[in-house]
Amino acid sequence: MNKVKFEFSSGGVVINNNEILCIKVKNLEGKFVWTLPKGHIEKNEKPEDTALREVEEETGYKCEIIRYIDKVEYWFKEDNQLIKKTVKWFLMKPIEKIKEHNYEIEEKKWFNISEIFDNLVYKSDIEIVKKICNQKLD
């Protein structure tokens, strides 16, 4: 059995007027799912910088960090490799739309907080959104 691979990512929960920005991507099974924008932390990059960069790349929105939310950890398998992923999440607000989303993203959409839980599929995404809904937003 292969050793566990550790991955570290960072992402943003972008909120504007009770709406949260989500992206539609293909998952490991090839199905389209709604999720939150995030990506791998590059060497010598701070988690905050990764989150801002990934949100901009994946959604086209330049954002500002309001605060750190929390980190989530989960396990998954890819090509028979067991992976433990740690994601640091930041609450953000959009500053300006500077471009369209990138080619890896099928679609982006603002979901009202009242409908977001009907659309997110990953447990870790749902948990992080619930955390901000249970906290004061600003």
DOROTOR-647612 format. One record per residue (C-alpha): residue number from 1; x, y, z. Coordinates in Angstrom, 3 decimals, padded with zeros to 6 digits. Layout:
N
<node seq="NUM" u="X" v="Y" w="Z"/>
...
***
This chain:
138
<node seq="1" u="000.000" v="000.000" w="000.000"/>
<node seq="2" u="001.229" v="003.481" w="-000.851"/>
<node seq="3" u="001.963" v="005.893" w="001.938"/>
<node seq="4" u="-000.552" v="008.608" w="002.685"/>
<node seq="5" u="-000.139" v="011.719" w="000.572"/>
<node seq="6" u="-000.785" v="015.046" w="002.300"/>
<node seq="7" u="-002.286" v="017.951" w="000.355"/>
<node seq="8" u="-002.783" v="021.513" w="001.528"/>
<node seq="9" u="-005.242" v="023.902" w="-000.070"/>
<node seq="10" u="-006.857" v="027.206" w="000.669"/>
<node seq="11" u="-010.132" v="028.704" w="-000.450"/>
<node seq="12" u="-012.682" v="031.426" w="-000.099"/>
<node seq="13" u="-016.295" v="031.670" w="000.918"/>
<node seq="14" u="-017.238" v="034.776" w="-001.040"/>
<node seq="15" u="-020.349" v="036.427" w="000.356"/>
<node seq="16" u="-022.309" v="039.373" w="-000.983"/>
<node seq="17" u="-025.804" v="040.415" w="000.173"/>
<node seq="18" u="-026.681" v="037.000" w="001.659"/>
<node seq="19" u="-025.409" v="035.180" w="-001.434"/>
<node seq="20" u="-022.406" v="032.872" w="-001.665"/>
<node seq="21" u="-020.365" v="032.382" w="-004.836"/>
<node seq="22" u="-020.069" v="028.753" w="-005.968"/>
<node seq="23" u="-018.427" v="027.008" w="-008.892"/>
<node seq="24" u="-019.521" v="023.957" w="-010.872"/>
<node seq="25" u="-016.712" v="021.467" w="-011.536"/>
<node seq="26" u="-016.283" v="017.824" w="-012.490"/>
<node seq="27" u="-015.550" v="015.585" w="-009.500"/>
<node seq="28" u="-013.305" v="012.491" w="-009.500"/>
<node seq="29" u="-016.213" v="010.371" w="-010.805"/>
<node seq="30" u="-016.748" v="012.763" w="-013.736"/>
<node seq="31" u="-020.014" v="014.208" w="-012.398"/>
<node seq="32" u="-020.675" v="017.944" w="-012.210"/>
<node seq="33" u="-021.023" v="019.305" w="-008.662"/>
<node seq="34" u="-021.346" v="022.708" w="-007.008"/>
<node seq="35" u="-018.513" v="023.545" w="-004.625"/>
<node seq="36" u="-016.559" v="026.473" w="-003.188"/>
<node seq="37" u="-013.461" v="027.890" w="-004.923"/>
<node seq="38" u="-010.146" v="026.580" w="-003.582"/>
<node seq="39" u="-006.780" v="025.297" w="-004.736"/>
<node seq="40" u="-003.343" v="024.001" w="-003.825"/>
<node seq="41" u="-001.011" v="026.175" w="-001.799"/>
<node seq="42" u="002.116" v="026.767" w="-003.883"/>
<node seq="43" u="005.620" v="026.612" w="-002.409"/>
<node seq="44" u="006.394" v="029.753" w="-000.359"/>
<node seq="45" u="002.787" v="030.977" w="-000.698"/>
<node seq="46" u="000.702" v="032.017" w="002.308"/>
<node seq="47" u="-002.752" v="030.403" w="002.640"/>
<node seq="48" u="-004.365" v="033.860" w="002.381"/>
<node seq="49" u="-002.591" v="034.555" w="-000.912"/>
<node seq="50" u="-003.594" v="031.138" w="-002.267"/>
<node seq="51" u="-007.235" v="031.712" w="-001.353"/>
<node seq="52" u="-007.312" v="035.127" w="-003.063"/>
<node seq="53" u="-005.507" v="033.803" w="-006.160"/>
<node seq="54" u="-007.695" v="030.702" w="-006.503"/>
<node seq="55" u="-010.951" v="032.621" w="-006.046"/>
<node seq="56" u="-009.856" v="035.107" w="-008.705"/>
<node seq="57" u="-008.732" v="032.362" w="-011.123"/>
<node seq="58" u="-011.810" v="030.205" w="-010.643"/>
<node seq="59" u="-014.513" v="032.896" w="-010.455"/>
<node seq="60" u="-013.064" v="036.026" w="-012.063"/>
<node seq="61" u="-013.687" v="038.057" w="-008.899"/>
<node seq="62" u="-010.985" v="040.050" w="-007.152"/>
<node seq="63" u="-011.816" v="039.767" w="-003.445"/>
<node seq="64" u="-010.795" v="041.002" w="-000.043"/>
<node seq="65" u="-010.446" v="038.738" w="002.985"/>
<node seq="66" u="-012.772" v="039.598" w="005.850"/>
<node seq="67" u="-011.392" v="036.955" w="008.217"/>
<node seq="68" u="-010.151" v="033.400" w="008.605"/>
<node seq="69" u="-013.031" v="030.948" w="009.134"/>
<node seq="70" u="-011.485" v="027.578" w="009.952"/>
<node seq="71" u="-009.681" v="024.616" w="008.466"/>
<node seq="72" u="-011.257" v="021.350" w="007.392"/>
<node seq="73" u="-009.600" v="018.001" w="006.903"/>
<node seq="74" u="-010.839" v="015.045" w="004.913"/>
<node seq="75" u="-009.642" v="011.863" w="003.264"/>
<node seq="76" u="-010.142" v="010.639" w="-000.288"/>
<node seq="77" u="-008.635" v="008.217" w="-002.783"/>
<node seq="78" u="-007.326" v="009.179" w="-006.208"/>
<node seq="79" u="-005.703" v="006.603" w="-008.486"/>
<node seq="80" u="-005.396" v="004.156" w="-005.552"/>
<node seq="81" u="-003.529" v="006.799" w="-003.530"/>
<node seq="82" u="-004.926" v="007.666" w="-000.081"/>
<node seq="83" u="-004.869" v="011.431" w="000.383"/>
<node seq="84" u="-005.412" v="013.528" w="003.493"/>
<node seq="85" u="-006.391" v="017.040" w="002.480"/>
<node seq="86" u="-006.322" v="020.098" w="004.735"/>
<node seq="87" u="-008.117" v="023.215" w="003.511"/>
<node seq="88" u="-007.910" v="026.630" w="005.169"/>
<node seq="89" u="-011.015" v="028.714" w="004.493"/>
<node seq="90" u="-011.360" v="032.499" w="004.464"/>
<node seq="91" u="-014.494" v="034.624" w="004.450"/>
<node seq="92" u="-014.276" v="037.124" w="001.582"/>
<node seq="93" u="-016.186" v="039.906" w="-000.062"/>
<node seq="94" u="-015.973" v="040.715" w="-003.779"/>
<node seq="95" u="-014.248" v="043.928" w="-004.783"/>
<node seq="96" u="-014.689" v="043.748" w="-008.556"/>
<node seq="97" u="-015.338" v="041.298" w="-011.357"/>
<node seq="98" u="-012.205" v="041.440" w="-013.471"/>
<node seq="99" u="-012.690" v="038.555" w="-015.920"/>
<node seq="100" u="-014.676" v="035.432" w="-016.651"/>
<node seq="101" u="-013.973" v="032.242" w="-014.705"/>
<node seq="102" u="-011.174" v="030.011" w="-016.006"/>
<node seq="103" u="-011.471" v="027.044" w="-018.364"/>
<node seq="104" u="-011.451" v="024.430" w="-015.557"/>
<node seq="105" u="-014.750" v="025.761" w="-014.238"/>
<node seq="106" u="-017.999" v="024.766" w="-015.946"/>
<node seq="107" u="-020.078" v="027.555" w="-014.411"/>
<node seq="108" u="-020.205" v="029.986" w="-011.492"/>
<node seq="109" u="-023.312" v="031.117" w="-009.651"/>
<node seq="110" u="-024.371" v="033.169" w="-006.651"/>
<node seq="111" u="-026.625" v="031.101" w="-004.371"/>
<node seq="112" u="-028.797" v="032.649" w="-001.700"/>
<node seq="113" u="-027.879" v="031.264" w="001.732"/>
<node seq="114" u="-031.397" v="029.817" w="001.936"/>
<node seq="115" u="-030.763" v="027.614" w="-001.141"/>
<node seq="116" u="-027.065" v="026.858" w="-000.848"/>
<node seq="117" u="-027.452" v="023.697" w="001.231"/>
<node seq="118" u="-029.640" v="022.201" w="-001.513"/>
<node seq="119" u="-026.796" v="022.649" w="-004.003"/>
<node seq="120" u="-023.502" v="021.917" w="-002.209"/>
<node seq="121" u="-022.641" v="018.204" w="-002.114"/>
<node seq="122" u="-019.383" v="017.990" w="-000.163"/>
<node seq="123" u="-019.756" v="017.616" w="003.586"/>
<node seq="124" u="-016.732" v="019.870" w="004.214"/>
<node seq="125" u="-018.263" v="022.689" w="002.091"/>
<node seq="126" u="-021.560" v="022.407" w="003.962"/>
<node seq="127" u="-019.766" v="022.480" w="007.327"/>
<node seq="128" u="-017.770" v="025.606" w="006.491"/>
<node seq="129" u="-020.851" v="027.471" w="005.205"/>
<node seq="130" u="-022.796" v="026.448" w="008.332"/>
<node seq="131" u="-019.947" v="027.890" w="010.418"/>
<node seq="132" u="-020.264" v="031.301" w="008.840"/>
<node seq="133" u="-024.076" v="031.183" w="009.045"/>
<node seq="134" u="-023.765" v="030.515" w="012.776"/>
<node seq="135" u="-021.299" v="033.380" w="013.231"/>
<node seq="136" u="-021.921" v="037.045" w="012.838"/>
<node seq="137" u="-021.188" v="037.818" w="009.170"/>
<node seq="138" u="-019.506" v="041.169" w="009.646"/>
***
